[in-house]
Amino acid sequence: MKKETKVTILSFLPSILKNLSPTNSESMEKEVNELLKEKFLCQNKFTSDIEQLVLTTELNYIEALVSYCEEKNIEFESVGKLISKPLKDKLKAEATELNYLKRTSRSKLPL
C-alpha cells in the first residue's frame, strides 16, 4: 500500500472511531426504537392514535377506528388484539347508543 493511501486512511480514522463511540450507539439505539414504535403498532400506540383522532376531528370512536384502519391499510380482523379495554368499553357504549348493539340488562337512565 502506498504511503499516501495509509496517511489518508489514518486521517479518517478519528472520525470513524468517533462515530462508533458508545454515546453515538446509544443515540442510534434510541432512534431505532422510535422508528420501530412508529412502524409497528402496539396496543398503547394504537389506542393513543385513535384517541387523538377522536379529539382532533369530529369523528366518533367507531368512525375513527375505521378511518385509521383505512389510512394505515390495516385489516379490520387484525385490530381486535390492538384494542385496549378502555377503548373497547368506549366502542361498546357508542355502539349501544347508536343502536348497533342491543342494550344490556343494565338500563341507562334518561338524563
Protein Blocks (a to p, Z undefined) as FASTA:
>chain_A
ZZklmmmmmmmmmmmmmmmpmklmmmmmmmmmmmmmmmpccfklmmmmmmmmmmmmccdf
klmmmmmmmmnopafklmmmmpcfklmmmmmmmmmmnopaccdfbdcddZZ
